[in-house]
Amino acid sequence: MNRLQILRKQKQFWLSVKRTLDKNAPMYTEEGMQYARVLTKLVLIELEIEQIQKEKAAR
């Protein structure tokens, strides 16, 4: 399995986790911090996916 497929699976997993969390939870609560961590992971995964796609397009 290549890196792009792994990242897409991770993205789907974190999106499902995000759906279970309360997006309106205050940041100072544990759930609010978990939501922020999940969003951060999703952004980093998306950035890596975009980078891989740009590299493939440049070839």
C-alpha positions as CSV (number, residue, x, y, z in Angstrom):
1,M,0.0,0.0,0.0
2,N,1.5,3.3,-1.0
3,R,1.7,6.4,1.2
4,L,-1.3,8.1,-0.5
5,Q,-3.6,5.2,0.2
6,I,-2.5,5.1,3.8
7,L,-3.1,8.8,4.2
8,R,-6.6,8.5,2.7
9,K,-7.5,5.7,5.1
10,Q,-6.2,7.8,8.0
11,K,-8.2,10.8,6.8
12,Q,-11.4,8.7,6.7
13,F,-10.7,7.4,10.2
14,W,-10.1,10.9,11.7
15,L,-13.2,12.2,9.9
16,S,-15.3,9.5,11.6
17,V,-13.7,10.3,15.0
18,K,-14.5,14.0,14.3
19,R,-18.1,13.2,13.7
20,T,-18.4,11.6,17.2
21,L,-17.0,14.7,19.0
22,D,-18.9,17.8,20.0
23,K,-17.7,20.7,17.7
24,N,-19.2,23.2,20.1
25,A,-17.3,22.0,23.2
26,P,-15.3,24.7,24.9
27,M,-11.5,24.5,24.3
28,Y,-10.7,24.3,28.0
29,T,-12.6,21.0,28.2
30,E,-11.1,17.6,27.4
31,E,-13.5,17.1,24.5
32,G,-12.7,20.5,23.1
33,M,-9.0,19.7,23.2
34,Q,-9.6,16.3,21.5
35,Y,-11.6,18.0,18.8
36,A,-8.7,20.5,18.2
37,R,-6.2,17.6,18.0
38,V,-8.4,15.8,15.5
39,L,-8.7,18.9,13.3
40,T,-4.9,19.4,13.5
41,K,-4.3,15.8,12.4
42,L,-6.8,16.2,9.5
43,V,-5.1,19.3,8.3
44,L,-1.7,17.8,8.4
45,I,-2.9,14.7,6.5
46,E,-4.6,16.9,3.9
47,L,-1.4,18.9,3.4
48,E,0.6,15.8,2.9
49,I,-1.9,14.4,0.4
50,E,-1.8,17.7,-1.5
51,Q,2.0,17.6,-1.5
52,I,2.1,14.0,-2.9
53,Q,-0.4,14.9,-5.6
54,K,1.6,18.0,-6.6
55,E,4.8,15.9,-6.8
56,K,3.0,13.3,-9.0
57,A,1.6,16.1,-11.3
58,A,5.1,17.6,-11.6
59,R,6.5,14.3,-13.0
